[in-house]
Each structure stands twice: as C-alpha cells, then as structure tokens.
Amino acid sequence: PEEVLDSSREAVRLAEETGDPRLTIGVMSESGMTLLAAGRLHELLQLTDRALALFEHDGEPDPALFGSFGHVWFLWTKAYILGETGQLVEARRQLDRVLDLAREHGHPLQVTLEAE
C-alpha cells in the first residue's frame, strides 16, 4: 500500500537528517526492499544511487563502509535494475564490479554468484 511507501520514504528522510551514514544506509536498505517489492524500479534506482554515494567520502571509498553487506547489496540492486530496464551492457559491468568486491571482501554473495 502507498502508506507503507510513504512511511519508508519518511524513515529515509529522518535518517538522512541525522547525518549518520551507517544509519542512513541501513534505513535505505530497508526502504529499498520495500520499493523493490512494490516494483518501483525508477525510485529504487534513485535511492540506490544516493546510497552508493554515501559509501564514498570526498570521492574516495570510505573504508569503514566500503565492501560492507549494504554496499554489495546496493551495487547488486543497481545491476538488477539496469538489467530489468534493458541496459544489459551496463548491468553486466555492474555485476562484474559486485563480484570483484564480494571476492575482495569475502562476501557470501561471491559464493552465490559463482555457483550460477
């Protein structure tokens, strides 16, 4: 229902107001799942891009956040959306980036992606 989406958007707004990137990323992750379930791919792509920007500080990866579960999830989500919207070459590039990052950080997604 639209009320759930509105509450999710409000939660993201409030998290962003705190200035805490870890909190904001966590709330964005939950909101992202809500948007995905609702089929709101355009809005999810916007949220994903905003979240991915939080993983960088002054244009460089933030070592405290880079490679975390949330980082990998948002990269994978972006690849999924690109694929769903027919941007297959860019989706493949994004998936390669996800797999490289998962390997580098020993993320469980690595096993899943390599098994397919």
C-alpha positions in Angstrom: 0.0 0.0 0.0 1.0 3.6 -0.6 1.1 4.2 3.2 4.0 1.8 3.6 5.9 3.5 0.8 5.2 6.9 2.4 6.5 5.7 5.8 9.5 4.2 4.2 10.4 7.5 2.4 9.9 9.4 5.7 12.2 7.0 7.5 14.9 7.7 4.9 14.4 11.4 5.2 14.7 11.2 9.0 17.8 9.0 8.8 19.4 11.5 6.3 18.8 14.3 8.7 20.9 12.6 11.4 24.0 12.8 9.2 25.0 9.3 10.2 25.9 7.4 7.0 25.6 3.9 8.7 22.1 4.6 9.9 21.1 6.2 6.6 22.4 3.2 4.6 20.6 0.8 6.9 17.3 2.6 6.6 17.8 3.0 2.8 18.4 -0.8 2.6 15.1 -1.5 4.2 13.4 1.1 2.1 15.0 -0.3 -1.0 13.5 -3.7 -0.3 10.1 -2.1 0.1 10.5 -0.3 -3.2 11.6 -3.5 -4.9 8.6 -5.4 -3.6 6.4 -2.7 -4.9 8.0 -2.7 -8.3 9.1 0.9 -8.0 12.3 0.4 -10.0 12.8 4.1 -11.0 12.5 5.3 -7.4 14.7 2.4 -6.3 17.4 3.3 -8.7 17.4 6.9 -7.4 17.6 5.6 -3.8 20.4 3.2 -4.8 22.4 6.0 -6.4 22.0 8.1 -3.3 23.0 5.2 -1.1 26.1 4.4 -3.2 27.2 8.0 -2.8 27.3 7.5 0.9 29.9 4.8 0.5 32.4 7.4 -0.7 33.9 10.3 1.2 35.4 13.1 -0.8 35.2 10.9 -3.9 37.1 8.0 -2.3 35.7 4.8 -0.9 35.1 5.1 2.9 37.0 2.2 4.3 34.5 1.9 7.2 31.7 1.2 4.8 33.2 0.1 1.5 32.7 -3.6 0.9 30.1 -4.0 3.6 26.9 -6.0 3.1 25.0 -2.8 2.3 27.5 -1.7 -0.3 27.3 -5.0 -2.1 23.5 -5.1 -1.8 23.1 -1.7 -3.4 25.6 -2.5 -6.2 23.7 -5.7 -6.9 20.4 -3.9 -6.8 21.7 -1.3 -9.3 22.8 -4.2 -11.6 19.4 -5.8 -11.3 17.5 -2.6 -12.2 19.8 -1.9 -15.1 19.1 -5.4 -16.4 15.3 -5.1 -15.9 15.3 -1.9 -17.8 17.2 -3.3 -20.8 20.6 -1.7 -20.0 22.3 -5.1 -20.3 25.9 -4.0 -21.0 25.9 -1.6 -18.0 24.2 -4.3 -15.9 27.0 -6.8 -16.7 29.6 -4.2 -15.8 27.9 -3.6 -12.5 27.6 -7.4 -11.8 31.4 -7.8 -12.5 32.0 -5.0 -10.0 29.8 -6.7 -7.5 31.6 -10.0 -7.9 35.0 -8.4 -7.6 34.0 -6.5 -4.5 32.5 -9.7 -3.0 35.7 -11.7 -3.7 37.8 -8.9 -2.3 35.9 -8.8 1.0 34.9 -12.5 1.3 31.3 -11.6 1.0 28.8 -14.6 0.9 27.3 -13.2 -2.3 30.5 -14.3 -4.0 29.6 -18.0 -3.5 26.1 -17.4 -4.8 27.2 -15.6 -7.9 29.9 -18.0 -8.8 27.6 -21.0 -8.3 25.3 -19.7 -11.1 
